[in-house]
Amino acid sequence: MGRFVTNGERMKVTLAEDNVKAGTLILVGDKVVAACESGNTGDTIQCQTDGVWEEAAAGAIGQGENVKFDNATKQFSLSGAGEAVHGYSTEAAAGGFVKVNIG
């Protein structure tokens, strides 16, 4: 029988990039998480694994669309066939910024 460890809203992440600021979205494997604290390469920080976050959008995105996150540009875009899905948009966005549920 397993035992309860955590509610799963946060996870510890060892950073693979420098100058991560609290609130920044980062890609860890196939999961987008939000840094809860700042850090640099090799630092282990707490990250939020769910919730709705506002981030840059690479083009128009409709409400409820599956989106992917580009860790290099820090932008969400529509997720194409066979591509990873990192969340879904909670509101339509013509570009600029989009609200995305990463949970």
Residue pairs with C-beta under 8 A, 6 or more apart in sequence:
8 49
8 50
9 48
9 49
9 50
10 36
10 46
10 47
10 48
10 49
11 28
11 33
11 46
11 47
11 49
12 44
12 45
12 46
12 47
13 26
13 28
13 33
13 35
13 44
13 45
13 46
13 47
14 42
14 43
14 44
15 26
15 39
15 40
15 41
15 42
15 43
15 44
15 45
16 41
17 26
17 41
18 40
18 41
19 40
20 26
20 35
20 38
20 39
20 40
20 45
21 35
21 38
22 35
22 36
22 37
22 38
23 34
23 35
24 34
24 35
24 74
25 32
25 33
25 34
25 35
25 53
25 55
25 69
25 74
25 102
26 32
26 33
26 34
26 35
26 47
26 71
27 69
27 71
27 86
28 47
30 84
30 86
31 49
31 86
32 69
32 86
32 87
32 102
33 47
33 48
33 49
33 102
34 47
34 48
34 51
34 53
34 102
35 45
35 47
36 45
36 46
36 47
36 48
37 45
37 46
38 45
39 45
49 102
49 103
50 101
50 102
50 103
51 101
51 102
51 103
52 90
52 99
52 100
52 101
52 102
53 99
53 100
53 102
54 97
54 98
54 99
54 100
55 69
55 74
55 75
55 76
55 97
55 98
55 100
56 73
56 74
56 75
56 76
56 96
56 97
56 98
57 75
57 76
57 77
57 93
57 95
57 96
57 97
57 98
58 70
58 73
58 75
58 76
58 77
58 95
59 77
59 78
59 95
60 92
60 93
60 94
60 95
61 67
61 76
61 77
61 78
61 89
61 92
61 93
61 98
62 89
62 92
63 89
63 90
63 91
63 92
64 88
64 89
65 78
65 79
65 88
65 89
66 78
66 79
66 85
66 87
66 88
67 76
67 77
67 78
67 79
67 85
67 86
67 87
67 88
67 89
67 98
67 100
68 76
68 77
68 78
68 79
68 80
68 83
68 84
68 85
68 86
69 75
69 76
69 86
69 87
70 76
70 77
76 86
76 87
76 89
76 98
76 100
79 85
79 86
86 100
86 102
87 100
87 101
87 102
87 103
88 100
88 101
89 98
89 99
89 100
90 99
90 100
90 101
91 98
91 99
93 99
